[in-house]
Amino acid sequence: MAKRAAKGAGSVHKRTYTRNGKQYTYWEARVTTGRDPLTGKQVQRTFSGKTQKEVLEKMQAVAVEVSRGTYVPPCKMTVGEWLDIWQREYLGNVKPTTAVIYRGNIKNHIKPILGAVRLDQLHPHTVQSFINRLEGLSARSVHLVHEVLHHALKKAVELEYIPKNPAASFIIKLPQSCGISIKISASASPGRINTFFIQWSGRAILI
């Protein structure tokens, strides 16, 4: 009976394949990250690279996380897919007018640029670049866009889709806010608020 690999155990192999008559070589590493709770089978993470050192570093980094109990499996969901879920499932406890503005920011600003990025590959420098590209918006509106993204990613961390929030306020540099705000009546219809927000993009903020 084959011996089962322990959590965090890994192996490295040199692989060779031929394409169009030419031989290519690469390195592959596998590390055991746990067991499937339904089947009991090992769950492994595979890495590939041009050098043995490259794959060893990747494997060892994951092995350390597994040992510490901080390992989070990679999430194949995109930022756009997660934002759709977040809007649908986690905005029920906010005011309807606030939800309209949140959805407007997601549709008009966040998804067009970050929607296709994989959730587990969204890094702070990517978020910072996104914030820096929000030209034409007031500082206050940029803060609001960041707030929406931050809250959505915070919930993703709570659900263990990602280990850390790449939009954390202490990491991302935001423009200095002028402190100007516009109050929107709670009795205003969602349609009127959405129209107002689009027309005054960069200026409207619900208090």
C-alpha positions as a LaTeX table, in Angstrom:
\begin{tabular}{lrrr}
\hline
Residue & $x$ (\AA) & $y$ (\AA) & $z$ (\AA) \\
\hline
Met1 & 0.00 & 0.00 & 0.00 \\
Ala2 & 1.42 & 3.34 & $-1.04$ \\
Lys3 & 2.30 & 5.71 & 1.76 \\
Arg4 & 0.14 & 8.83 & 1.85 \\
Ala5 & 1.94 & 12.13 & 1.67 \\
Ala6 & 1.68 & 14.29 & 4.78 \\
Lys7 & 0.26 & 17.80 & 4.71 \\
Gly8 & 2.88 & 20.18 & 3.36 \\
Ala9 & 4.92 & 17.37 & 1.80 \\
Gly10 & 6.06 & 17.98 & $-1.75$ \\
Ser11 & 8.09 & 16.69 & $-4.66$ \\
Val12 & 9.99 & 18.20 & $-7.57$ \\
His13 & 10.48 & 16.62 & $-11.00$ \\
Lys14 & 12.14 & 17.55 & $-14.26$ \\
Arg15 & 9.81 & 17.21 & $-17.25$ \\
Thr16 & 10.60 & 17.00 & $-20.93$ \\
Tyr17 & 8.28 & 17.25 & $-23.91$ \\
Thr18 & 8.69 & 17.54 & $-27.67$ \\
Arg19 & 6.93 & 20.06 & $-29.89$ \\
Asn20 & 7.46 & 20.34 & $-33.64$ \\
Gly21 & 10.49 & 18.10 & $-33.37$ \\
Lys22 & 12.15 & 20.28 & $-30.72$ \\
Gln23 & 12.69 & 19.14 & $-27.15$ \\
Tyr24 & 11.77 & 21.40 & $-24.22$ \\
Thr25 & 12.48 & 20.99 & $-20.52$ \\
Tyr26 & 10.75 & 22.45 & $-17.48$ \\
Trp27 & 10.42 & 21.76 & $-13.76$ \\
Glu28 & 7.27 & 20.74 & $-11.92$ \\
Ala29 & 6.59 & 20.73 & $-8.18$ \\
Arg30 & 3.64 & 19.32 & $-6.26$ \\
Val31 & 2.73 & 19.91 & $-2.64$ \\
Thr32 & $-0.02$ & 18.28 & $-0.58$ \\
Thr33 & $-2.29$ & 20.97 & 0.90 \\
Gly34 & $-4.87$ & 18.76 & 2.60 \\
Arg35 & $-7.65$ & 16.27 & 1.90 \\
Asp36 & $-10.99$ & 16.54 & 0.20 \\
Pro37 & $-13.57$ & 16.34 & 3.02 \\
Leu38 & $-15.99$ & 14.37 & 0.82 \\
Thr39 & $-13.70$ & 11.84 & $-0.87$ \\
Gly40 & $-10.78$ & 11.75 & 1.57 \\
Lys41 & $-8.38$ & 12.04 & $-1.37$ \\
Gln42 & $-5.28$ & 14.20 & $-1.25$ \\
Val43 & $-5.56$ & 17.74 & $-2.56$ \\
Gln44 & $-2.36$ & 18.87 & $-4.25$ \\
Arg45 & $-1.12$ & 22.15 & $-5.68$ \\
Thr46 & 1.07 & 22.00 & $-8.77$ \\
Phe47 & 3.66 & 24.57 & $-9.88$ \\
Ser48 & 5.74 & 24.71 & $-13.03$ \\
Gly49 & 8.69 & 26.85 & $-14.04$ \\
Lys50 & 11.84 & 27.08 & $-16.09$ \\
Thr51 & 14.20 & 26.35 & $-13.20$ \\
Gln52 & 14.26 & 24.01 & $-10.22$ \\
Lys53 & 14.87 & 26.96 & $-7.89$ \\
Glu54 & 11.74 & 28.74 & $-9.12$ \\
Val55 & 9.37 & 25.85 & $-8.44$ \\
Leu56 & 11.08 & 24.99 & $-5.13$ \\
Glu57 & 10.49 & 28.52 & $-3.85$ \\
Lys58 & 6.82 & 28.39 & $-4.83$ \\
Met59 & 6.36 & 24.97 & $-3.27$ \\
Gln60 & 8.13 & 25.89 & $-0.03$ \\
Ala61 & 6.09 & 29.09 & 0.35 \\
Val62 & 2.85 & 27.08 & 0.17 \\
Ala63 & 4.25 & 24.37 & 2.48 \\
Val64 & 4.95 & 27.03 & 5.13 \\
Glu65 & 1.38 & 28.37 & 4.85 \\
Val66 & $-0.03$ & 24.84 & 5.14 \\
Ser67 & 2.11 & 24.21 & 8.22 \\
Arg68 & 0.96 & 27.46 & 9.84 \\
Gly69 & $-2.67$ & 26.81 & 8.98 \\
Thr70 & $-2.90$ & 30.02 & 6.93 \\
Tyr71 & $-3.06$ & 28.42 & 3.49 \\
Val72 & $-6.00$ & 29.48 & 1.30 \\
Pro73 & $-6.63$ & 27.47 & $-1.91$ \\
Pro74 & $-6.43$ & 29.53 & $-5.12$ \\
Cys75 & $-9.74$ & 31.03 & $-6.18$ \\
Lys76 & $-10.54$ & 30.86 & $-9.90$ \\
Met77 & $-13.36$ & 33.37 & $-9.55$ \\
Thr78 & $-12.83$ & 36.76 & $-11.21$ \\
Val79 & $-13.29$ & 40.10 & $-9.47$ \\
Gly80 & $-16.34$ & 40.73 & $-11.66$ \\
Glu81 & $-17.92$ & 37.41 & $-10.70$ \\
Trp82 & $-17.34$ & 38.07 & $-7.02$ \\
Leu83 & $-18.79$ & 41.59 & $-7.29$ \\
Asp84 & $-21.94$ & 40.12 & $-8.86$ \\
Ile85 & $-22.28$ & 37.72 & $-5.92$ \\
Trp86 & $-21.55$ & 40.45 & $-3.39$ \\
Gln87 & $-24.17$ & 42.77 & $-4.86$ \\
Arg88 & $-26.76$ & 40.01 & $-4.94$ \\
Glu89 & $-26.13$ & 38.41 & $-1.56$ \\
Tyr90 & $-24.53$ & 40.99 & 0.76 \\
Leu91 & $-26.09$ & 44.40 & 0.07 \\
Gly92 & $-29.38$ & 43.55 & 1.73 \\
Asn93 & $-28.47$ & 45.34 & 4.96 \\
Val94 & $-27.77$ & 48.74 & 3.38 \\
Lys95 & $-30.24$ & 51.43 & 2.40 \\
Pro96 & $-31.70$ & 51.05 & $-1.12$ \\
Thr97 & $-30.27$ & 54.44 & $-2.11$ \\
Thr98 & $-26.81$ & 53.40 & $-0.91$ \\
Ala99 & $-27.09$ & 50.11 & $-2.80$ \\
Val100 & $-27.92$ & 52.02 & $-6.00$ \\
Ile101 & $-24.79$ & 54.15 & $-5.66$ \\
Tyr102 & $-22.65$ & 51.09 & $-4.85$ \\
Arg103 & $-23.96$ & 49.31 & $-7.95$ \\
Gly104 & $-23.33$ & 52.41 & $-10.03$ \\
Asn105 & $-19.69$ & 52.50 & $-8.95$ \\
Ile106 & $-19.26$ & 48.80 & $-9.68$ \\
Lys107 & $-20.85$ & 49.06 & $-13.13$ \\
Asn108 & $-19.26$ & 52.33 & $-14.24$ \\
His109 & $-15.81$ & 52.18 & $-12.67$ \\
Ile110 & $-14.72$ & 48.91 & $-11.05$ \\
Lys111 & $-15.86$ & 46.12 & $-13.37$ \\
Pro112 & $-14.73$ & 47.74 & $-16.65$ \\
Ile113 & $-11.12$ & 47.76 & $-15.41$ \\
Leu114 & $-10.82$ & 45.03 & $-12.76$ \\
Gly115 & $-13.70$ & 42.71 & $-13.66$ \\
Ala116 & $-11.62$ & 40.22 & $-15.67$ \\
Val117 & $-8.83$ & 39.94 & $-13.07$ \\
Arg118 & $-8.82$ & 36.72 & $-11.06$ \\
Leu119 & $-9.77$ & 37.41 & $-7.47$ \\
Asp120 & $-6.71$ & 35.63 & $-6.06$ \\
Gln121 & $-4.43$ & 37.54 & $-8.43$ \\
Leu122 & $-5.65$ & 41.02 & $-7.48$ \\
His123 & $-2.65$ & 42.61 & $-5.77$ \\
Pro124 & $-2.30$ & 45.99 & $-4.00$ \\
His125 & $-0.25$ & 47.45 & $-6.85$ \\
Thr126 & $-3.05$ & 46.51 & $-9.27$ \\
Val127 & $-5.60$ & 48.25 & $-7.06$ \\
Gln128 & $-3.33$ & 51.30 & $-6.73$ \\
Ser129 & $-2.95$ & 51.49 & $-10.51$ \\
Phe130 & $-6.74$ & 51.29 & $-10.83$ \\
Ile131 & $-7.22$ & 54.12 & $-8.31$ \\
Asn132 & $-4.65$ & 56.24 & $-10.12$ \\
Arg133 & $-6.54$ & 55.78 & $-13.41$ \\
Leu134 & $-9.79$ & 57.22 & $-12.08$ \\
Glu135 & $-9.19$ & 60.50 & $-13.86$ \\
Gly136 & $-12.02$ & 62.99 & $-14.09$ \\
Leu137 & $-13.48$ & 62.00 & $-10.72$ \\
Ser138 & $-13.31$ & 64.19 & $-7.66$ \\
Ala139 & $-11.23$ & 63.04 & $-4.73$ \\
Arg140 & $-14.41$ & 62.34 & $-2.77$ \\
Ser141 & $-15.77$ & 60.12 & $-5.55$ \\
Val142 & $-12.48$ & 58.20 & $-5.79$ \\
His143 & $-12.78$ & 57.54 & $-2.06$ \\
Leu144 & $-16.27$ & 56.16 & $-2.64$ \\
Val145 & $-15.13$ & 53.84 & $-5.44$ \\
His146 & $-12.37$ & 52.57 & $-3.18$ \\
Glu147 & $-14.84$ & 52.13 & $-0.31$ \\
Val148 & $-17.08$ & 49.91 & $-2.44$ \\
Leu149 & $-14.14$ & 47.77 & $-3.61$ \\
His150 & $-12.73$ & 47.57 & $-0.09$ \\
His151 & $-16.02$ & 46.36 & 1.41 \\
Ala152 & $-16.52$ & 43.75 & $-1.32$ \\
Leu153 & $-12.99$ & 42.37 & $-0.87$ \\
Lys154 & $-13.33$ & 42.43 & 2.92 \\
Lys155 & $-16.24$ & 40.00 & 2.62 \\
Ala156 & $-14.15$ & 37.83 & 0.25 \\
Val157 & $-11.49$ & 37.62 & 2.98 \\
Glu158 & $-14.12$ & 36.69 & 5.59 \\
Leu159 & $-15.31$ & 33.87 & 3.31 \\
Glu160 & $-11.67$ & 32.76 & 2.79 \\
Tyr161 & $-11.68$ & 33.30 & $-0.97$ \\
Ile162 & $-8.52$ & 35.39 & $-0.52$ \\
Pro163 & $-6.11$ & 35.60 & 2.45 \\
Lys164 & $-5.78$ & 39.40 & 2.63 \\
Asn165 & $-7.60$ & 42.49 & 1.37 \\
Pro166 & $-5.51$ & 44.04 & $-1.46$ \\
Ala167 & $-7.57$ & 47.24 & $-1.18$ \\
Ala168 & $-6.88$ & 47.78 & 2.53 \\
Ser169 & $-6.91$ & 51.48 & 3.39 \\
Phe170 & $-3.47$ & 51.42 & 5.02 \\
Ile171 & $-1.96$ & 50.06 & 1.78 \\
Ile172 & $-3.68$ & 52.11 & $-0.93$ \\
Lys173 & $-2.82$ & 55.77 & $-1.37$ \\
Leu174 & $-5.93$ & 57.85 & $-2.01$ \\
Pro175 & $-6.22$ & 61.46 & $-3.15$ \\
Gln176 & $-6.86$ & 64.05 & $-0.47$ \\
Ser177 & $-10.59$ & 64.56 & $-0.14$ \\
Cys178 & $-11.98$ & 68.07 & $-0.33$ \\
Gly179 & $-14.77$ & 67.07 & 2.03 \\
Ile180 & $-17.58$ & 68.17 & $-0.28$ \\
Ser181 & $-20.67$ & 65.99 & $-0.23$ \\
Ile182 & $-24.17$ & 66.02 & $-1.63$ \\
Lys183 & $-27.04$ & 64.63 & 0.40 \\
Ile184 & $-29.66$ & 62.61 & $-1.43$ \\
Ser185 & $-33.15$ & 62.36 & $-0.03$ \\
Ala186 & $-34.04$ & 58.88 & 1.23 \\
Ser187 & $-37.40$ & 59.25 & $-0.52$ \\
Ala188 & $-35.83$ & 59.64 & $-3.96$ \\
Ser189 & $-36.55$ & 56.77 & $-6.33$ \\
Pro190 & $-33.65$ & 54.47 & $-7.35$ \\
Gly191 & $-34.13$ & 55.54 & $-10.98$ \\
Arg192 & $-33.72$ & 59.23 & $-10.17$ \\
Ile193 & $-30.70$ & 58.53 & $-7.96$ \\
Asn194 & $-29.01$ & 56.47 & $-10.67$ \\
Thr195 & $-29.60$ & 59.20 & $-13.25$ \\
Phe196 & $-28.28$ & 61.83 & $-10.83$ \\
Phe197 & $-25.21$ & 59.76 & $-10.04$ \\
Ile198 & $-24.33$ & 59.24 & $-13.70$ \\
Gln199 & $-24.79$ & 62.95 & $-14.49$ \\
Trp200 & $-22.75$ & 64.01 & $-11.47$ \\
Ser201 & $-20.22$ & 61.18 & $-11.48$ \\
Gly202 & $-17.42$ & 62.18 & $-9.19$ \\
Arg203 & $-19.55$ & 64.49 & $-7.06$ \\
Ala204 & $-22.45$ & 62.55 & $-5.57$ \\
Ile205 & $-22.07$ & 60.82 & $-2.23$ \\
Leu206 & $-24.78$ & 59.53 & 0.05 \\
Ile207 & $-24.52$ & 60.57 & 3.68 \\
\hline
\end{tabular}
